[in-house]
Amino acid sequence: MFLDLLLLPVTGPIGGLIWIGEKIQERADIEYDEAENLHKLLLSLQLSYDMGNISEEEFEIQEEELLLKIQALEEEEAENQSESSL
């Protein structure tokens, strides 16, 4: 306990950096998974249309929604990268 208090000025910042790194990794994983899931949904939608399970109109509506989500995610990712490079 006493040793922990003595080493706190050294171990505290290291622990903080480790915590920040873990949070960044978690966010990157979430964003990657989200993009991957959107692409899977788009593929599933295309298969449903090809098999005749949904109409062309329904396909176009859902496809546009998914593409807009993918585009927004990519723009957010590009914005985050440009901010981090500053």
C-alpha positions in Angstrom: 0.0 0.0 0.0 2.7 2.4 1.0 4.8 1.4 -2.1 1.8 2.1 -4.3 1.5 5.6 -2.9 5.2 6.2 -3.5 5.1 5.0 -7.0 1.8 6.8 -7.9 3.5 9.7 -9.7 5.1 7.2 -12.0 2.4 4.5 -12.3 -0.5 7.0 -12.5 0.3 8.5 -15.9 1.1 5.1 -17.3 -2.2 3.7 -16.1 -3.9 6.7 -17.6 -2.2 6.1 -21.0 -3.2 2.4 -20.9 -6.8 3.3 -20.2 -6.9 5.9 -23.0 -5.3 3.3 -25.4 -8.0 0.7 -24.4 -10.8 3.2 -25.0 -9.4 4.2 -28.5 -9.2 0.5 -29.3 -12.7 -0.1 -28.2 -14.0 2.7 -30.3 -12.1 1.6 -33.4 -13.5 -1.9 -33.0 -17.0 -0.6 -32.7 -16.6 1.5 -35.8 -15.1 -1.3 -37.8 -17.9 -3.7 -36.7 -20.5 -1.1 -37.6 -19.1 -0.7 -41.1 -18.8 -4.4 -41.6 -22.4 -5.0 -40.4 -23.7 -2.3 -42.8 -21.9 -4.0 -45.7 -23.3 -7.4 -44.7 -26.8 -5.9 -44.6 -26.3 -4.4 -48.0 -25.3 -7.8 -49.4 -28.2 -9.5 -47.7 -30.5 -6.9 -49.2 -29.1 -7.6 -52.6 -29.6 -11.3 -52.2 -33.2 -10.8 -51.1 -33.8 -8.7 -54.2 -32.1 -11.3 -56.5 -34.2 -14.1 -55.0 -37.4 -12.1 -55.5 -38.2 -11.7 -51.8 -38.6 -7.9 -52.1 -39.7 -5.6 -54.8 -37.4 -3.3 -56.7 -38.9 -0.3 -55.1 -38.4 -1.7 -51.6 -34.8 -2.7 -52.5 -34.0 0.8 -53.8 -35.4 2.5 -50.6 -33.5 0.2 -48.3 -30.3 0.3 -50.4 -30.3 4.1 -50.3 -30.7 4.1 -46.5 -27.8 1.7 -46.1 -25.6 3.6 -48.5 -26.3 6.8 -46.7 -25.3 5.2 -43.4 -22.1 3.8 -44.9 -21.3 7.2 -46.4 -21.9 9.0 -43.1 -19.7 6.5 -41.3 -16.9 6.9 -43.8 -17.1 10.7 -43.6 -17.0 10.6 -39.8 -14.0 8.3 -40.0 -12.2 10.7 -42.4 -13.1 13.6 -40.2 -11.7 11.8 -37.1 -8.5 11.0 -39.0 -8.0 14.6 -40.1 -8.5 15.8 -36.6 -6.1 13.3 -35.1 -3.4 14.3 -37.6 -3.5 17.9 -36.5 
